[in-house]
Amino acid sequence: MNEVMTFQNGTFGKVRTVQIDSAPWFVAKDIALALDYRDAEKMTRNLDDDEKLIHTLWVSGQNRETT
């Protein structure tokens, strides 16, 4: 399992990332909040299939599938 890294700044807040094949992937929910979207699932519908994936992350003491 890849390690989750959290970045934080005053403009966008906290954004979780994970490295997959040496490339950073961002947690859709965090990006949706940073861009003031209400629904991360609707936001990701506009992405191509090669721009999104479901990945299992250890979140809040549980394995969770995250977009």
Secondary structure, 3 states (H helix, E strand, C coil): CCCEEEEEECCCEEEEEEEECCEEEECHHHHHHHCCCCCHHHHHCCCCHHHCCCEEEEECCEEEEEC
